[in-house]
Amino acid sequence: MRILIKNGIVIDMVNKEPKVKDILIVGNKIEKIEHKIEENADKIINAENKVIMPGLVNCHNHCAMSIFRGHSDDLELQEWLNNAIWPVEEKLTKEEIYYASLLSCIEMIKTGTTTFHDMYFLMENVAKAVEESGIRALISRTVVTEEEPRTRLKEAEELYLKYNKKANGRILVNVSLHAPYTCDERTIKKCVELAKKYKMSIHIHLSETEKENKDIKEKYGITPTEYLKKNGVFEVKTILAHCVYLSSNDINIIKKENTGIAHNPISNLKLSSGMANIVKYKENGITVGIGTDGAGSTNTLDMFEEMKVSAYIQKVLNKKSSCINAEDILKMATTDGAKVLGLDKEIGSIEEGKKADIIIINIEKPHIKPINNIYSALVYSAVGQDVETSIVDGKIIMENREIIGIDEKMIMDKCQKISDKYFR
């Protein structure tokens, strides 16, 4: 299919100044970006007075947790996990995880996310939701320590063999270690072996709370980051979620490795986990992307909300308003996020030859106008509901705020019934 987007304000995340251009998409790739393109197309989209930009990259999520939205608010992480989340997760069925994941895919598409990074269990049902919704995802089966760490590792391997590069390459698979406090050394080493075998990356929660750091230090005499290094995790590409409490030595380790950080500001605030100083990490050459975490701890999967909060936190933490700007934040949500996931050669910017993962934003809104700086308008003023059109892998999956081929009302009703089953 040939799609021609005309007259839009293109923010390509390569050139600083936005320019009005046309974009021609052929198949799943961007073929041309020019001032005027006069070619035949199967579909022409008039984007006059609208922003065309790369789709947002959500670097850390648990998309099946949409049914936990608003359940057991106002708890700290360990109490929330142990008493509110894990007991219910043990009872979830395949069908429930499928519908919960599909609801999250709908929410992400409608708020500008075109790629997300997920860890959970029964992941074939997440893969099914990804395939049907048209979104792009890097998924993994979460591994924790078992008496014999075979079942979850076997599931992780089977997920890779069955789903990696499925859906025309929109689904990729890596392996997830849950966290240093839930994975013993044997389990970690087994996961590293598996990642090496298939050249997968590793996805893990790291230094999310002070308690985690304290417990690992008491048990092993080293920090969680040092614990991962000791057990070979950084021998493969690694995506580190949270990283709220990193020592100077932790930062030195991470900046030398093939890794990146998924910053989850709203989840960290809501669970009172803390605030990561991502300015410090970026100053040390560490690539930082943005994630929402699951809807249970962040309530929405709107990356526009995460961008705003990311910026505000840093300005307070560093006591310097100029320590980070809107362009920096937008880069974290697009090009840097793609780099964290190892996908920057394919997505994250609008360039000829890259995958056509593009969103179109209506900026003719009273909460956005007047525009004095387009980056400021997108990060500080725009909201996810301003996204009108989403294109993933060269296919229009949402047009005029309507997701194509999915009964949104039916999915919402299904998820309400699932939630009522467990929480009422």
C-alpha positions as CSV (number, residue, x, y, z in Angstrom):
1,M,0.0,0.0,0.0
2,R,1.1,3.5,-0.8
3,I,0.2,6.2,1.7
4,L,0.9,9.9,1.0
5,I,0.8,12.3,3.9
6,K,0.7,15.9,2.7
7,N,1.3,19.4,4.1
8,G,2.2,18.3,7.7
9,I,4.6,20.0,10.1
10,V,7.3,17.3,10.2
11,I,9.2,16.8,13.4
12,D,11.6,14.1,12.3
13,M,13.8,14.0,15.5
14,V,16.8,14.4,13.2
15,N,16.7,18.0,12.2
16,K,16.0,20.6,14.9
17,E,13.7,22.8,12.9
18,P,10.3,21.4,11.9
19,K,9.4,21.9,8.3
20,V,6.2,21.5,6.2
21,K,6.7,18.4,4.1
22,D,5.0,15.5,2.4
23,I,5.8,11.9,3.3
24,L,5.4,8.9,1.0
25,I,5.0,5.5,2.6
26,V,5.4,2.4,0.5
27,G,4.8,-1.0,2.1
28,N,6.1,-0.7,5.7
29,K,8.8,1.9,5.0
30,I,9.2,5.6,4.5
31,E,10.1,6.1,0.9
32,K,10.3,9.8,0.4
33,I,10.3,13.0,2.6
34,E,10.1,16.1,0.4
35,H,8.6,19.5,0.2
36,K,6.1,18.4,-2.4
37,I,5.4,14.9,-3.6
38,E,3.2,14.5,-6.6
39,E,2.7,10.7,-6.9
40,N,-0.2,8.4,-7.0
41,A,-1.1,6.8,-3.7
42,D,-3.8,4.4,-2.4
43,K,-4.4,6.7,0.5
44,I,-3.9,10.4,0.8
45,I,-3.9,12.1,4.3
46,N,-4.1,15.9,4.5
47,A,-2.1,16.8,7.6
48,E,-2.3,20.6,7.1
49,N,-1.7,22.4,10.4
50,K,-1.0,19.1,12.1
51,V,2.2,17.7,13.4
52,I,3.7,14.5,11.9
53,M,6.2,12.9,14.2
54,P,7.6,9.4,15.1
55,G,5.4,7.2,17.2
56,L,6.2,7.2,20.9
57,V,8.2,4.3,22.3
58,N,7.1,3.0,25.7
59,C,10.2,1.4,27.1
60,H,8.7,-0.5,30.1
61,N,5.2,-1.9,30.6
62,H,3.1,-4.8,31.9
63,C,0.2,-4.3,29.5
64,A,-2.0,-7.1,30.9
65,M,-2.2,-5.1,34.2
66,S,-4.9,-2.7,32.8
67,I,-7.4,-4.6,34.9
68,F,-5.5,-3.4,38.1
69,R,-6.2,0.2,37.3
70,G,-7.2,1.9,40.5
71,H,-7.0,-1.3,42.5
72,S,-5.3,-0.9,45.9
73,D,-4.0,2.7,45.3
74,D,-1.8,4.4,47.9
75,L,0.4,1.5,48.8
76,E,4.2,1.2,48.7
77,L,5.8,-1.2,46.2
78,Q,6.3,-4.3,48.3
79,E,3.0,-4.1,50.1
80,W,1.3,-3.4,46.8
81,L,2.9,-6.4,45.1
82,N,2.7,-8.9,47.9
83,N,-0.8,-8.1,49.1
84,A,-2.7,-6.6,46.1
85,I,-1.1,-7.8,42.9
86,W,0.6,-11.2,43.1
87,P,-2.3,-13.0,44.8
88,V,-4.6,-12.0,41.9
89,E,-2.1,-12.6,39.2
90,E,-1.9,-16.2,40.2
91,K,-5.5,-16.6,39.3
92,L,-5.6,-14.8,35.9
93,T,-6.6,-16.9,32.9
94,K,-5.2,-16.8,29.3
95,E,-8.4,-15.2,28.1
96,E,-8.3,-12.5,30.8
97,I,-4.7,-11.6,30.0
98,Y,-5.6,-11.4,26.3
99,Y,-8.4,-8.9,26.8
100,A,-6.5,-6.9,29.4
101,S,-3.6,-6.7,27.0
102,L,-5.8,-5.7,24.1
103,L,-7.3,-2.9,26.2
104,S,-3.8,-1.6,26.9
105,C,-2.9,-1.8,23.2
106,I,-6.0,0.3,22.4
107,E,-5.1,2.9,25.0
108,M,-1.5,3.1,23.8
109,I,-2.5,3.5,20.2
110,K,-5.0,6.2,21.1
111,T,-2.3,8.2,23.0
112,G,0.5,8.0,20.4
113,T,2.5,5.0,21.4
114,T,3.5,2.8,18.4
115,T,6.0,0.5,20.2
116,F,6.0,-0.8,23.7
117,H,8.3,-3.1,25.8
118,D,6.5,-5.6,27.9
119,M,7.3,-8.3,30.6
120,Y,4.6,-10.6,32.1
121,F,3.5,-14.2,31.9
122,L,1.2,-16.2,29.5
123,M,2.8,-13.9,27.0
124,E,1.3,-15.7,23.9
125,N,-1.9,-13.9,24.8
126,V,-0.1,-10.5,24.8
127,A,1.4,-11.5,21.4
128,K,-2.1,-12.2,20.1
129,A,-3.3,-8.7,21.3
130,V,-0.3,-7.1,19.6
131,E,-0.9,-8.9,16.3
132,E,-4.6,-8.0,16.2
133,S,-4.2,-4.4,17.3
134,G,-1.4,-3.6,14.8
135,I,1.0,-2.1,17.4
136,R,4.7,-3.0,17.6
137,A,6.1,-4.7,20.7
138,L,9.1,-6.3,22.3
139,I,7.8,-8.9,24.7
140,S,9.2,-11.3,27.3
141,R,8.2,-13.9,29.8
142,T,9.2,-12.8,33.3
143,V,11.5,-15.2,35.1
144,V,11.9,-15.5,38.9
145,T,13.6,-18.1,41.0
146,E,12.0,-21.5,41.2
147,E,13.2,-24.6,43.1
148,E,14.3,-25.8,39.6
149,P,14.4,-22.8,37.3
150,R,13.1,-24.7,34.3
151,T,9.4,-24.0,33.7
152,R,9.6,-20.2,33.3
153,L,12.9,-20.5,31.3
154,K,11.3,-23.1,29.1
155,E,8.3,-20.7,28.5
156,A,10.7,-17.9,27.8
157,E,12.5,-20.0,25.2
158,E,9.2,-21.3,23.6
159,L,7.9,-17.7,23.4
160,Y,11.0,-16.7,21.4
161,L,10.8,-19.7,19.1
162,K,7.1,-19.2,18.4
163,Y,6.7,-15.4,18.2
164,N,10.0,-13.7,17.5
165,K,9.7,-11.7,14.2
166,K,6.0,-12.6,13.9
167,A,3.3,-10.2,12.6
168,N,5.6,-9.0,9.8
169,G,8.4,-8.4,12.3
170,R,6.3,-6.3,14.6
171,I,6.7,-8.8,17.5
172,L,10.2,-9.3,18.9
173,V,11.0,-11.4,21.9
174,N,13.6,-11.0,24.7
175,V,14.0,-12.5,28.1
176,S,13.0,-10.9,31.4
177,L,14.5,-11.3,34.9
178,H,12.0,-9.9,37.3
179,A,14.5,-8.2,39.7
180,P,17.6,-8.8,41.7
181,Y,15.5,-9.5,44.8
182,T,13.5,-12.2,43.1
183,C,16.2,-13.9,41.1
184,D,19.0,-15.9,42.7
185,E,22.4,-16.3,41.0
186,R,21.6,-19.6,39.4
187,T,18.5,-18.2,37.8
188,I,20.3,-15.1,36.5
189,K,23.0,-17.2,34.9
190,K,20.5,-19.4,33.2
191,C,18.7,-16.4,31.7
192,V,22.0,-15.0,30.5
193,E,22.8,-18.3,28.8
194,L,19.4,-18.3,27.2
195,A,19.8,-14.7,26.0
196,K,23.2,-15.5,24.5
197,K,21.9,-18.6,22.8
198,Y,19.4,-16.6,20.8
199,K,21.1,-13.2,20.8
200,M,18.2,-11.8,22.9
201,S,18.4,-8.8,25.2
202,I,17.5,-8.9,28.9
203,H,14.8,-6.8,30.5
204,I,14.9,-6.3,34.3
205,H,13.7,-4.1,37.1
206,L,16.7,-2.5,38.9
207,S,17.1,-0.4,42.0
208,E,13.5,0.6,42.1
209,T,13.4,1.2,45.9
210,E,15.8,1.9,48.7
211,K,14.6,-1.3,50.3
212,E,15.8,-3.3,47.3
213,N,19.3,-1.7,47.5
214,K,19.4,-2.4,51.3
215,D,18.3,-6.0,51.0
216,I,20.7,-6.9,48.2
217,K,23.5,-5.1,50.1
218,E,22.8,-7.1,53.2
219,K,22.5,-10.4,51.4
220,Y,25.4,-10.1,48.9
221,G,27.5,-7.2,50.2
222,I,27.1,-5.4,46.9
223,T,24.6,-3.1,45.1
224,P,21.9,-4.6,42.8
225,T,23.8,-3.3,39.7
226,E,27.1,-4.9,41.0
227,Y,25.1,-8.1,41.6
228,L,23.9,-8.1,37.9
229,K,27.5,-7.5,36.7
230,K,28.9,-10.2,38.9
231,N,26.5,-12.7,37.3
232,G,27.1,-11.7,33.7
233,V,23.9,-9.9,32.9
234,F,25.8,-7.1,31.1
235,E,27.4,-9.6,28.8
236,V,24.3,-9.2,26.6
237,K,22.3,-6.1,25.8
238,T,20.2,-5.1,28.8
239,I,17.2,-2.8,29.4
240,L,17.0,-1.6,33.0
241,A,13.7,-0.4,34.3
242,H,13.5,2.3,37.0
243,C,17.1,2.7,38.3
244,V,15.9,5.2,41.0
245,Y,18.9,4.5,43.3
246,L,22.2,4.2,41.5
247,S,25.5,4.7,43.2
248,S,28.4,6.4,41.5
249,N,30.0,3.0,40.8
250,D,26.6,1.7,39.5
251,I,26.6,4.6,37.0
252,N,30.2,3.9,36.0
253,I,29.2,0.2,35.3
254,I,26.1,1.0,33.3
255,K,27.7,3.7,31.1
256,K,30.4,1.2,30.0
257,E,27.9,-1.5,29.1
258,N,25.5,-2.2,26.2
259,T,22.5,-1.1,28.1
260,G,19.9,1.7,28.6
261,I,17.5,2.8,31.3
262,A,13.7,2.9,31.1
263,H,12.6,5.8,33.3
264,N,9.1,5.4,34.8
265,P,8.4,8.6,36.7
266,I,4.7,8.4,37.5
267,S,4.8,4.8,38.8
268,N,7.9,5.7,40.9
269,L,6.0,8.7,42.4
270,K,2.7,6.9,43.0
271,L,4.4,4.0,44.8
272,S,6.6,6.5,46.7
273,S,9.6,4.6,45.3
274,G,11.6,7.8,44.6
275,M,12.7,10.0,41.8
276,A,15.6,8.9,39.4
277,N,18.0,11.7,38.5
278,I,18.0,11.0,34.8
279,V,19.9,14.2,34.1
280,K,22.9,12.8,35.9
281,Y,22.6,9.5,34.0
282,K,22.4,11.3,30.7
283,E,25.4,13.5,31.6
284,N,27.3,10.3,32.1
285,G,26.5,9.1,28.6
286,I,23.7,6.6,29.5
287,T,20.8,6.4,27.1
288,V,17.5,7.0,28.9
289,G,14.0,6.3,27.5
290,I,10.6,6.7,29.1
291,G,8.1,4.0,30.1
292,T,4.7,4.0,31.8
293,D,5.0,0.8,33.8
294,G,1.7,-1.1,34.1
295,A,-1.6,0.6,34.5
296,G,-1.9,-0.8,38.0
297,S,0.8,1.5,39.3
298,T,0.5,4.4,36.9
299,N,-3.2,4.3,36.0
300,T,-2.8,5.5,32.4
301,L,-0.4,4.5,29.6
302,D,-0.4,8.0,28.2
303,M,3.2,8.8,27.3
304,F,2.4,12.5,27.0
305,E,1.7,12.5,30.8
306,E,5.0,10.7,31.4
307,M,6.9,13.2,29.3
308,K,5.5,16.2,31.3
309,V,6.2,14.6,34.7
310,S,9.7,13.5,33.6
311,A,10.6,17.1,32.8
312,Y,9.1,18.5,36.0
313,I,10.8,16.1,38.3
314,Q,14.3,16.8,36.9
315,K,13.9,20.5,37.2
316,V,13.1,20.1,40.9
317,L,15.6,17.3,41.6
318,N,18.5,19.3,40.1
319,K,17.2,22.7,41.3
320,K,17.8,24.0,37.8
321,S,15.0,24.7,35.4
322,S,17.3,24.6,32.4
323,C,18.8,21.1,33.2
324,I,16.5,19.5,30.7
325,N,14.2,20.9,28.0
326,A,11.2,19.8,26.0
327,E,13.3,18.7,23.0
328,D,15.4,16.5,25.3
329,I,12.2,14.9,26.7
330,L,10.7,14.3,23.2
331,K,13.9,12.6,22.2
332,M,13.7,10.3,25.2
333,A,10.2,9.3,24.1
334,T,11.2,8.6,20.5
335,T,14.8,8.2,19.3
336,D,16.4,7.4,22.7
337,G,13.6,5.1,23.6
338,A,14.2,3.2,20.3
339,K,17.9,3.1,21.1
340,V,17.3,1.7,24.6
341,L,15.3,-1.2,23.0
342,G,18.0,-1.7,20.3
343,L,15.5,-0.7,17.6
344,D,17.0,2.7,16.6
345,K,18.0,1.6,13.1
346,E,14.4,0.8,12.3
347,I,12.2,3.2,14.3
348,G,12.3,6.3,16.5
349,S,12.8,9.0,13.8
350,I,11.2,9.9,10.5
351,E,13.9,9.1,7.9
352,E,13.8,7.6,4.4
353,G,14.3,3.8,4.6
354,K,13.0,3.5,8.2
355,K,9.9,1.7,9.3
356,A,6.8,3.8,8.9
357,D,5.8,4.2,12.5
358,I,4.2,7.7,12.5
359,I,1.6,9.6,14.5
360,I,-0.3,12.7,13.4
361,I,-1.3,15.2,16.1
362,N,-4.0,17.9,15.9
363,I,-2.5,21.0,17.3
364,E,-5.5,23.3,16.6
365,K,-6.6,23.1,20.2
366,P,-7.2,25.8,22.8
367,H,-4.9,24.0,25.3
368,I,-2.1,24.1,22.7
369,K,-2.5,27.4,20.9
370,P,-0.7,29.8,20.6
371,I,2.5,27.9,19.7
372,N,5.7,29.7,20.4
373,N,7.9,26.6,20.5
374,I,6.7,23.4,18.9
375,Y,8.6,21.1,21.3
376,S,7.2,22.9,24.3
377,A,3.7,22.6,22.8
378,L,4.0,18.9,22.4
379,V,5.6,18.1,25.7
380,Y,4.0,20.6,28.1
381,S,0.6,21.3,26.4
382,A,-0.4,18.3,24.3
383,V,-2.2,15.3,25.6
384,G,-2.6,11.8,24.3
385,Q,-6.1,12.5,23.0
386,D,-4.6,15.0,20.6
387,V,-3.3,12.2,18.5
388,E,-5.6,11.7,15.5
389,T,-3.9,9.1,13.3
390,S,-1.5,6.3,14.1
391,I,0.5,4.4,11.4
392,V,2.6,1.3,12.4
393,D,4.6,-0.7,9.9
394,G,3.1,1.3,7.1
395,K,-0.5,0.4,8.1
396,I,-3.0,2.9,9.4
397,I,-4.2,1.4,12.7
398,M,-6.1,4.5,13.9
399,E,-7.7,7.3,11.8
400,N,-9.6,10.2,13.1
401,R,-9.3,8.7,16.6
402,E,-11.1,5.5,15.5
403,I,-9.0,2.3,15.8
404,I,-9.5,0.1,12.8
405,G,-10.9,-3.4,13.1
406,I,-11.4,-3.5,16.9
407,D,-14.6,-3.2,18.9
408,E,-13.4,-0.9,21.7
409,K,-16.7,-1.0,23.6
410,M,-16.7,-4.8,23.7
411,I,-13.1,-4.9,25.0
412,M,-13.8,-2.3,27.7
413,D,-16.9,-4.3,28.8
414,K,-14.9,-7.5,28.9
415,C,-12.2,-5.9,31.1
416,Q,-14.8,-4.4,33.4
417,K,-16.2,-7.9,34.0
418,I,-12.8,-9.3,34.7
419,S,-12.1,-6.5,37.2
420,D,-15.4,-7.0,38.9
421,K,-14.7,-10.7,39.2
422,Y,-11.6,-10.1,41.3
423,F,-12.2,-6.8,43.0
424,R,-15.9,-6.6,43.9
